Amino acid sequence: MPVHPALVAILRDLIEEAGLEPGDLLFPGEKGGLPAGSVFRRVWRKARKAVLTEHEYSSPVGKRAYDLRHTCLTTWLNNGIPPAQVAARAGSSVPVLLATYTRCITGQLTELQGRIEEPQRLPTVPAAVKGPSKNFGRFSGKPAAESRSKPAPAGLTLSPPGAVPALRKLPRRVR
């Protein structure tokens, strides 16, 4: 997992200050090996207590050190980092990453909706001009007055031009 450059600088200073060589442990256990898991958990609880509010401390926020990985990956996804890049940095596959974190992605709906709609945006069309069109006769071949639809005779309804007449319903055959 890549480490933030600011944290790398802090760790390098600690390593130099302690005079550590490659293979040395920065935080060795009591007998020189790795510290026990219970030591990690105890130190983690104390660190959370020191930096979080009481409400945050009692919540699941960073309950385990491993939760920081989830927080990091969720933050990257929520900031629009492509899933393929996040998965590569996390040492995971895209399907596993998305199966785990899709429900955690928030706050992008407005921006994404704009990105979806923008390429399909239609040009603005000027408002229709009121009154008879100056070009009407050029396109229809008739003066505007002759092209207007005539009122239907009393009791009859006319279909608009190009409309398909309704089919008459045939009676059902009984066997």
matplotlib code that plots the C-alpha trace (Angstrom):
import matplotlib.pyplot as plt

x = [0.0, 1.5, 2.2, 1.4, 4.6, 4.2, 4.1, 7.1, 9.1, 8.1, 9.0, 12.4, 13.1, 12.2, 14.4, 17.4, 16.9, 16.9, 19.9, 18.0, 19.4, 17.5, 15.7, 15.5, 12.1, 10.9, 8.6, 10.2, 8.4, 9.8, 12.1, 13.2, 10.6, 7.3, 5.0, 2.1, -1.3, -2.6, 0.0, -1.1, -4.7, -3.9, -1.8, -4.4, -7.2, -5.1, -4.3, -8.0, -9.0, -6.4, -7.5, -11.2, -14.2, -16.2, -18.9, -16.3, -14.5, -17.7, -18.5, -17.0, -14.7, -11.2, -12.1, -9.3, -6.1, -7.2, -10.2, -7.9, -7.4, -11.2, -11.3, -8.4, -9.9, -13.4, -11.9, -10.1, -13.2, -15.3, -12.8, -13.2, -10.0, -10.8, -11.5, -8.7, -6.2, -7.6, -7.6, -4.0, -2.8, -4.7, -3.4, -6.9, -9.0, -11.6, -14.5, -13.5, -13.0, -16.4, -18.2, -16.8, -16.9, -19.7, -22.2, -19.6, -19.3, -21.2, -21.4, -20.8, -24.3, -24.7, -21.3, -21.8, -25.3, -23.8, -21.1, -23.7, -26.0, -23.4, -22.3, -26.0, -27.0, -29.1, -28.4, -30.7, -33.5, -34.8, -38.5, -41.0, -41.8, -45.5, -47.6, -47.4, -44.0, -42.4, -41.0, -44.1, -45.1, -41.6, -41.8, -45.4, -46.1, -49.4, -50.2, -50.5, -54.3, -54.9, -52.7, -54.6, -56.9, -60.6, -63.2, -65.0, -68.6, -71.1, -71.2, -68.1, -64.5, -61.6, -58.4, -55.2, -53.2, -51.1, -53.2, -54.0, -57.8, -58.9, -59.5, -63.0, -63.2, -64.4, -66.7, -65.1, -65.7, -67.2, -66.3]
y = [0.0, 3.3, 5.7, 9.5, 11.5, 13.5, 10.2, 8.9, 12.0, 11.5, 7.8, 8.6, 11.1, 8.4, 5.8, 8.2, 9.4, 5.8, 4.8, 1.8, -0.3, -2.3, -5.2, -3.5, -3.0, 0.6, -0.7, -3.9, -6.2, -6.9, -9.7, -7.9, -9.5, -8.1, -6.8, -9.0, -8.2, -7.3, -4.5, -3.2, -3.1, -1.5, 1.3, 1.8, 2.2, 4.8, 6.7, 6.8, 8.0, 10.8, 12.2, 11.5, 13.1, 10.9, 10.4, 9.4, 7.1, 5.3, 4.9, 2.3, 5.0, 3.4, 0.8, -1.4, -0.2, -2.2, 0.1, 2.9, 0.9, 1.0, 4.7, 5.4, 3.4, 4.9, 8.4, 7.8, 6.4, 9.3, 11.8, 10.3, 8.3, 5.6, 2.2, 0.5, 2.9, 2.4, -1.4, -1.4, 0.6, -1.5, -4.8, -5.9, -6.5, -4.1, -6.6, -7.2, -3.5, -2.6, -5.5, -4.2, -0.4, 0.5, 1.2, 3.5, 5.9, 9.1, 12.7, 12.4, 12.1, 15.8, 15.8, 12.5, 13.4, 16.5, 14.3, 11.9, 14.7, 17.1, 15.2, 14.8, 18.4, 19.9, 23.3, 26.0, 26.7, 30.2, 30.8, 30.3, 33.5, 34.6, 35.3, 33.9, 32.7, 34.5, 31.3, 29.2, 29.5, 28.5, 25.1, 24.1, 25.6, 27.1, 30.3, 30.0, 30.7, 27.7, 25.3, 25.8, 23.0, 23.7, 23.2, 19.8, 19.8, 19.4, 15.9, 14.7, 14.5, 14.7, 12.8, 15.0, 14.6, 11.4, 9.8, 6.1, 5.4, 3.3, -0.3, -1.6, -4.2, -7.5, -9.7, -12.7, -16.0, -18.6, -22.2]
z = [0.0, -1.0, 1.9, 1.8, 1.2, 4.5, 6.4, 4.6, 5.7, 9.3, 9.2, 7.5, 10.3, 13.0, 11.2, 11.0, 14.6, 15.9, 13.6, 12.1, 9.4, 6.7, 8.4, 11.8, 13.4, 14.1, 16.9, 18.2, 20.8, 24.3, 23.1, 19.9, 17.5, 16.4, 19.2, 20.2, 18.7, 22.1, 22.3, 18.9, 20.0, 23.3, 21.7, 19.0, 21.6, 23.5, 20.3, 19.3, 22.7, 22.6, 19.2, 18.8, 20.4, 22.8, 20.2, 17.5, 19.9, 20.8, 17.1, 14.7, 13.2, 13.0, 15.6, 14.2, 12.6, 9.5, 9.2, 8.0, 4.8, 4.2, 5.0, 2.6, -0.3, 0.3, 0.3, -3.0, -4.6, -3.3, -4.7, -8.2, -8.4, -11.1, -9.5, -11.6, -10.0, -6.5, -6.9, -8.2, -5.2, -2.8, -4.3, -5.1, -8.3, -9.5, -9.1, -5.4, -4.8, -6.2, -4.5, -1.2, -1.6, -4.0, -1.2, 0.4, -2.6, -1.9, -2.8, -6.5, -7.9, -9.0, -10.7, -12.4, -13.6, -15.2, -16.9, -18.2, -19.6, -20.9, -24.0, -25.0, -24.4, -27.2, -28.5, -27.3, -29.7, -30.0, -29.0, -31.7, -33.6, -33.2, -36.3, -39.8, -41.0, -43.8, -45.3, -45.0, -48.7, -49.8, -48.1, -48.6, -52.0, -50.7, -49.0, -45.2, -45.3, -47.7, -45.6, -42.3, -41.3, -41.9, -39.2, -39.3, -40.4, -37.6, -36.2, -38.0, -36.7, -39.1, -38.4, -38.6, -41.8, -41.7, -39.0, -39.3, -39.2, -36.3, -37.2, -36.6, -33.9, -35.2, -33.2, -31.5, -33.0, -30.7, -31.3]

ax = plt.figure().add_subplot(projection="3d")
ax.plot(x, y, z, "-o")
ax.set_aspect("equal")
plt.show()
